[in-house]
Amino acid sequence: THLPRSWHRAGLASPEVYRQFVSLFVLNVGAPALQHSIFLQEMMGVIATPFILWFSLPDRAEEILTFLRHNTVERRAVNSICTYADFTSGGFHRHGARRG
């Protein structure tokens, strides 16, 4: 299984496991109000994302295009998709999923 053993010992529905699981998805920005408000987290993301992309994307454009070139497959039903999103047996085998 892909869950920590401590979660199984504590019981998957226990409050402690819930707190640990939720903490994995908390935006850690130093502002306590943001840690409890999904709306504020989303708004911060909408405002910050263009600036992050504006400054970091130009430097990585060639790498991103190379990744897309090497990891795109054509599927008749959905057109072009990333091989990591290809849930056919070919996609799983290509990226290391093992049978057995």
Short mmCIF file of the C-alpha atoms (twelve columns), coordinates in Angstrom:
data_MODEL
# 
_entry.id   MODEL 
# 
loop_
_atom_site.group_PDB 
_atom_site.id 
_atom_site.type_symbol 
_atom_site.label_atom_id 
_atom_site.label_alt_id 
_atom_site.label_comp_id 
_atom_site.label_asym_id 
_atom_site.label_seq_id 
_atom_site.Cartn_x 
_atom_site.Cartn_y 
_atom_site.Cartn_z 
_atom_site.pdbx_PDB_model_num 
ATOM 1   C CA . THR A 1   0.000   0.000  0.000   1 
ATOM 2   C CA . HIS A 2   1.039   3.621  -0.466  1 
ATOM 3   C CA . LEU A 3   0.062   4.878  2.983   1 
ATOM 4   C CA . PRO A 4   2.384   5.301  5.970   1 
ATOM 5   C CA . ARG A 5   2.277   2.375  8.374   1 
ATOM 6   C CA . SER A 6   1.521   4.739  11.249  1 
ATOM 7   C CA . TRP A 7   -1.786  5.594  9.566   1 
ATOM 8   C CA . HIS A 8   -2.795  1.937  9.525   1 
ATOM 9   C CA . ARG A 9   -1.836  1.507  13.184  1 
ATOM 10  C CA . ALA A 10  -3.787  4.614  14.230  1 
ATOM 11  C CA . GLY A 11  -6.794  3.654  12.125  1 
ATOM 12  C CA . LEU A 12  -7.375  5.320  8.789   1 
ATOM 13  C CA . ALA A 13  -10.459 7.182  10.027  1 
ATOM 14  C CA . SER A 14  -8.805  8.553  13.169  1 
ATOM 15  C CA . PRO A 15  -8.540  12.292 13.857  1 
ATOM 16  C CA . GLU A 16  -4.726  12.065 13.962  1 
ATOM 17  C CA . VAL A 17  -4.548  10.562 10.465  1 
ATOM 18  C CA . TYR A 18  -6.982  13.220 9.251   1 
ATOM 19  C CA . ARG A 19  -4.794  16.034 10.650  1 
ATOM 20  C CA . GLN A 20  -1.655  14.568 9.083   1 
ATOM 21  C CA . PHE A 21  -3.378  14.094 5.718   1 
ATOM 22  C CA . VAL A 22  -4.832  17.606 5.660   1 
ATOM 23  C CA . SER A 23  -1.450  19.087 6.617   1 
ATOM 24  C CA . LEU A 24  -0.057  17.739 3.333   1 
ATOM 25  C CA . PHE A 25  -2.300  20.147 1.433   1 
ATOM 26  C CA . VAL A 26  -2.007  23.300 3.535   1 
ATOM 27  C CA . LEU A 27  -0.462  26.322 1.868   1 
ATOM 28  C CA . ASN A 28  2.511   27.200 4.035   1 
ATOM 29  C CA . VAL A 29  2.948   30.956 3.607   1 
ATOM 30  C CA . GLY A 30  3.367   32.246 7.125   1 
ATOM 31  C CA . ALA A 31  -0.031  33.963 7.216   1 
ATOM 32  C CA . PRO A 32  -2.232  31.952 9.613   1 
ATOM 33  C CA . ALA A 33  -5.424  33.237 7.985   1 
ATOM 34  C CA . LEU A 34  -4.441  31.639 4.677   1 
ATOM 35  C CA . GLN A 35  -3.890  28.230 6.219   1 
ATOM 36  C CA . HIS A 36  -7.603  27.848 6.970   1 
ATOM 37  C CA . SER A 37  -9.190  29.534 3.997   1 
ATOM 38  C CA . ILE A 38  -9.304  27.691 0.713   1 
ATOM 39  C CA . PHE A 39  -10.833 30.765 -0.894  1 
ATOM 40  C CA . LEU A 40  -7.884  32.961 0.119   1 
ATOM 41  C CA . GLN A 41  -5.431  30.307 -1.056  1 
ATOM 42  C CA . GLU A 42  -7.123  30.147 -4.433  1 
ATOM 43  C CA . MET A 43  -7.208  33.928 -4.785  1 
ATOM 44  C CA . MET A 44  -3.534  34.154 -3.892  1 
ATOM 45  C CA . GLY A 45  -2.806  31.557 -6.563  1 
ATOM 46  C CA . VAL A 46  -4.767  33.474 -9.192  1 
ATOM 47  C CA . ILE A 47  -2.838  36.648 -8.398  1 
ATOM 48  C CA . ALA A 48  0.624   35.070 -8.019  1 
ATOM 49  C CA . THR A 49  0.583   32.598 -10.931 1 
ATOM 50  C CA . PRO A 50  0.982   35.144 -13.758 1 
ATOM 51  C CA . PHE A 51  4.006   36.671 -12.039 1 
ATOM 52  C CA . ILE A 52  5.607   33.294 -11.423 1 
ATOM 53  C CA . LEU A 53  5.065   32.311 -15.045 1 
ATOM 54  C CA . TRP A 54  6.236   35.678 -16.356 1 
ATOM 55  C CA . PHE A 55  9.607   35.392 -14.628 1 
ATOM 56  C CA . SER A 56  10.347  31.651 -14.644 1 
ATOM 57  C CA . LEU A 57  8.778   30.396 -17.862 1 
ATOM 58  C CA . PRO A 58  10.993  32.183 -20.404 1 
ATOM 59  C CA . ASP A 59  14.121  30.593 -18.926 1 
ATOM 60  C CA . ARG A 60  12.585  27.106 -19.068 1 
ATOM 61  C CA . ALA A 61  10.707  27.305 -22.389 1 
ATOM 62  C CA . GLU A 62  13.169  25.105 -24.294 1 
ATOM 63  C CA . GLU A 63  13.115  22.433 -21.587 1 
ATOM 64  C CA . ILE A 64  9.312   22.464 -21.450 1 
ATOM 65  C CA . LEU A 65  9.019   22.082 -25.215 1 
ATOM 66  C CA . THR A 66  11.562  19.255 -25.209 1 
ATOM 67  C CA . PHE A 67  9.603   17.473 -22.475 1 
ATOM 68  C CA . LEU A 68  6.368   17.845 -24.434 1 
ATOM 69  C CA . ARG A 69  8.032   16.650 -27.639 1 
ATOM 70  C CA . HIS A 70  9.344   13.490 -25.959 1 
ATOM 71  C CA . ASN A 71  6.313   12.738 -23.783 1 
ATOM 72  C CA . THR A 72  3.324   13.276 -26.054 1 
ATOM 73  C CA . VAL A 73  1.382   10.477 -27.721 1 
ATOM 74  C CA . GLU A 74  -1.603  10.501 -30.057 1 
ATOM 75  C CA . ARG A 75  -4.770  8.756  -28.904 1 
ATOM 76  C CA . ARG A 76  -7.688  8.574  -31.284 1 
ATOM 77  C CA . ALA A 77  -10.311 9.244  -28.615 1 
ATOM 78  C CA . VAL A 78  -8.591  12.220 -26.979 1 
ATOM 79  C CA . ASN A 79  -6.004  13.446 -29.512 1 
ATOM 80  C CA . SER A 80  -2.589  14.425 -28.055 1 
ATOM 81  C CA . ILE A 81  -1.898  13.597 -24.414 1 
ATOM 82  C CA . CYS A 82  1.112   13.455 -22.118 1 
ATOM 83  C CA . THR A 83  2.391   9.901  -21.709 1 
ATOM 84  C CA . TYR A 84  2.132   10.268 -17.920 1 
ATOM 85  C CA . ALA A 85  -1.649  10.617 -18.378 1 
ATOM 86  C CA . ASP A 86  -1.831  7.589  -20.670 1 
ATOM 87  C CA . PHE A 87  -3.500  4.863  -18.627 1 
ATOM 88  C CA . THR A 88  -3.186  2.213  -21.298 1 
ATOM 89  C CA . SER A 89  -0.696  -0.566 -20.650 1 
ATOM 90  C CA . GLY A 90  1.869   1.196  -22.854 1 
ATOM 91  C CA . GLY A 91  1.830   4.314  -20.675 1 
ATOM 92  C CA . PHE A 92  2.274   2.413  -17.441 1 
ATOM 93  C CA . HIS A 93  5.121   0.277  -18.760 1 
ATOM 94  C CA . ARG A 94  6.953   3.231  -20.245 1 
ATOM 95  C CA . HIS A 95  7.183   5.053  -16.916 1 
ATOM 96  C CA . GLY A 96  8.168   2.182  -14.686 1 
ATOM 97  C CA . ALA A 97  4.955   0.551  -13.455 1 
ATOM 98  C CA . ARG A 98  5.618   -3.114 -12.920 1 
ATOM 99  C CA . ARG A 99  3.302   -6.065 -13.103 1 
ATOM 100 C CA . GLY A 100 3.022   -8.608 -10.370 1 
# 
